Amino acid sequence: MRRLVAVVVNYRTPELTTQALASLETQLDPARDAAVVVDNASEDGSADRIQAWIDAGSRSPWIRLLRAERNGGFAAACNLAIRSAPAAHYLLLNSDAQLRPEAAARLLETAQRHPSAGLIGASLESPEGELQSSCFRFHSPLGELIDAAGSGPVTRLLSRWNVPLPPHPDVRDVDWTSFACVLVAGKLLDRVGLLDEGYFLYYEDVDLCRRAREGGWRVLCDGRARAVHEQGGSSVVPEALRTRARPPAYLYHSRARYFTGYYGRSGFWLANVLWHVGRLLSLSRQLLGGGPRPACEAQWRDIWRTGRREARTGAPPATVS
């Protein structure tokens, strides 16, 4: 069993993926650690280019490429890598992220000091060094109202349910942490199961952290371990949210799966109703000439339409073992 296995998922981002892998080279010990990169059926030559990069640097002893037969999403790709390489810890690293110096060592040190921690997230920053949100409170129906309203007074009034947490320079307990860069204990996965493959992309991180906390594990964020995250490099969703364009349907499917699984069908409906309440508040501000349009294109419809199946079945999130 390895001490640490780093997992990087590639989907048509070979240049970013090799940069992410390169940031691991000086931080992993080939005698004890390894890296697995999963090409998620890119079908654009990505896998061949990554394999050529591995071979050119004689990295094959510690970096292994797996080619998924189909694109089953981020969770499915991570599970494929985890099943292939038993380890005490797994470092999930987005293809659009790179470790800052000593980041892996700091995460492992924190894991050693806090054995009850099942997941430890790193602090994320832009390439220019600007800190990003990396740790959060759980999504809730009231959080949907806050997000849709986009109003400072509403956010302050309901601050207990506001999802993003401010950056912190040290180690702290959180509800959930971004999987752009996170250390996951192998024992946690043995106890609560692997990532839920019912989430194609997004909310799989919230789900695993929630299952971990419900199972008695701590979720930490270590502000001393830093990683650069080029938001939007591996997914079109961040850019769609920034420009208020229409995100892919899988974002809303994942949202519906999460709310239905943890709050029931009534909780999913409540989340959507409160989103519309918040949207009415933001529309009122717009009519009075204040603030940009805070909702994405067709969001008012997509949050209902894409969640019909999950809301109808009311099934809890599946645990993959």
Secondary structure, DSSP 8 states (H G I E B T S, - for coil): -EEEEEEEEESS-HHHHHHHHHHHHTTS-TTTEEEEEEE-S--SSHHHHHHHHHHHTT-TTTEEEEE-SS---HHHHHHHHHHHS-EEEEEEE-TTEEE-TTHHHHHHHHHHH-TTEEEEEEEEE-TT--B---EE----HHHHHHHHH--HHHHHHTGGG-SB----SSEEE-SEE-TTEEEEEHHHHHHH-B--TT-SSSSHHHHHHHHHHHTT-EEEEEEEEEEEE-TTSS-SHHHHHHHT----HHHHHHHHHHHHHHHHHHHHHHHHHHHHHHHHHHHHHHHTT-S---S-TTHHHHHHHTTHHHHHH------B-
